[in-house]
């Protein structure tokens, strides 16, 4: 079982997200007020704190959301989850739709941080059941 450490959104795609502590997930849409919400397969993005901490060993300290992730979680090796895996996260349920992504170009995140681990270490999901998600909520593989 994992745990939510940060809940992040942004109004514009391709930039760092801000930690807002809690958010409403809307079924088949994504996070309320997030630029990546919509009726597509990458409504929600997740990144493991363990991968962020590995990156920070390079001497760069980052705030949650720096890689454009919606949720920072601990205790689950996200990239090892098969496509179709369902996660209960807070009151909501999501389904993994993609592991990693092809980076379209050097985005603002890459330019700011010098690298972006989201294409290698992030996962993406769609919202199966909406509900509130907040920091300290459990993340359970179901």
C-alpha positions in Angstrom: 0.0 0.0 0.0 1.2 3.5 -0.8 0.5 7.0 0.3 -0.2 10.3 -1.3 2.5 12.9 -0.5 1.4 15.7 -2.8 -1.6 16.7 -5.0 -0.5 19.0 -7.8 -2.3 20.9 -10.6 -1.5 23.6 -13.2 -3.7 25.7 -15.5 -1.2 25.3 -18.4 0.4 22.2 -19.9 4.1 21.8 -20.0 4.9 23.7 -16.8 5.5 22.7 -13.2 2.4 22.0 -11.1 1.7 23.5 -7.7 0.9 21.4 -4.6 -2.7 22.2 -3.5 -3.0 19.4 -0.9 -6.4 18.1 -2.0 -8.4 17.9 -5.2 -11.6 16.5 -6.7 -11.2 13.8 -9.3 -14.0 13.8 -11.9 -15.0 10.5 -13.5 -13.6 10.1 -17.1 -12.2 13.7 -16.9 -9.3 14.0 -14.4 -8.4 16.5 -11.8 -10.6 19.5 -11.4 -8.9 22.7 -12.6 -5.9 20.8 -14.1 -4.7 21.5 -17.7 -4.4 17.8 -18.5 -8.0 17.0 -17.6 -10.2 15.9 -20.5 -11.7 12.8 -22.1 -8.4 11.1 -23.0 -6.2 8.4 -21.6 -3.7 10.6 -19.7 -6.1 12.3 -17.3 -3.9 11.7 -14.2 -0.1 11.5 -13.8 1.7 9.8 -10.9 5.4 9.8 -9.9 7.0 7.9 -7.0 8.8 9.9 -4.4 11.6 7.3 -4.5 12.4 8.3 -8.1 12.3 12.0 -7.3 14.7 11.4 -4.4 17.1 9.5 -6.7 17.0 12.6 -9.0 17.7 14.9 -6.1 20.9 13.1 -5.4 22.3 15.1 -8.3 22.2 18.1 -5.9 19.0 19.6 -7.2 16.2 20.2 -4.7 12.7 20.2 -6.1 9.2 21.0 -5.0 6.4 18.5 -5.6 4.9 19.0 -9.1 8.3 20.0 -10.6 8.0 17.3 -13.2 4.4 18.0 -14.0 3.1 15.2 -11.9 -0.4 15.3 -10.4 0.3 12.9 -7.5 3.5 12.1 -5.7 3.2 8.8 -4.0 5.3 6.6 -1.8 5.5 2.9 -1.3 4.6 1.7 -4.8 6.9 1.0 -7.7 4.6 2.6 -10.2 6.5 1.8 -13.5 6.2 -1.9 -12.7 2.4 -1.8 -12.6 0.8 -3.3 -15.7 -1.5 -1.3 -18.0 -5.1 -1.9 -16.7 -4.1 -1.9 -13.1 -6.6 -0.2 -10.9 -5.7 2.0 -7.9 -7.9 3.2 -5.1 -6.6 6.6 -4.3 -8.5 8.5 -1.6 -12.2 8.3 -2.5 -11.4 7.8 -6.2 -10.5 4.9 -8.4 -8.1 5.2 -11.4 -6.9 2.8 -14.1 -3.3 2.8 -15.4 -3.3 3.5 -19.1 0.3 4.3 -19.9 3.7 3.8 -18.5 6.1 6.7 -19.3 5.8 8.8 -22.4 7.7 10.1 -25.3 8.9 13.6 -24.5 7.7 15.9 -27.3 10.6 18.3 -26.9 12.6 20.0 -24.2 9.8 21.6 -22.3 9.8 24.3 -19.6 10.4 21.6 -17.0 13.5 20.2 -18.8 14.8 23.7 -19.3 14.3 24.6 -15.6 15.5 21.3 -14.0 17.9 20.1 -16.6 16.1 16.8 -17.1 12.6 15.4 -16.8 12.1 12.0 -15.3 8.3 11.9 -16.1 8.8 10.3 -19.5 10.8 7.5 -17.9 9.4 7.1 -14.4 5.8 8.5 -14.5 2.6 6.7 -15.1 -0.7 7.9 -16.5 -4.3 6.9 -15.7 -7.9 7.7 -16.4 -10.5 8.3 -13.6 -12.9 5.4 -13.3 -14.7 6.7 -10.2 -14.5 10.3 -9.0 -14.0 11.6 -5.5 -11.7 13.7 -3.3 -8.0 12.9 -2.9 -5.8 14.6 -0.4 -2.3 14.4 1.0 -1.9 11.4 3.4 -4.6 9.3 1.6 -3.8 5.7 1.0 -3.0 4.4 -2.5 -4.1 0.8 -2.9 -3.6 -1.6 -5.8 -6.9 -3.3 -6.4 
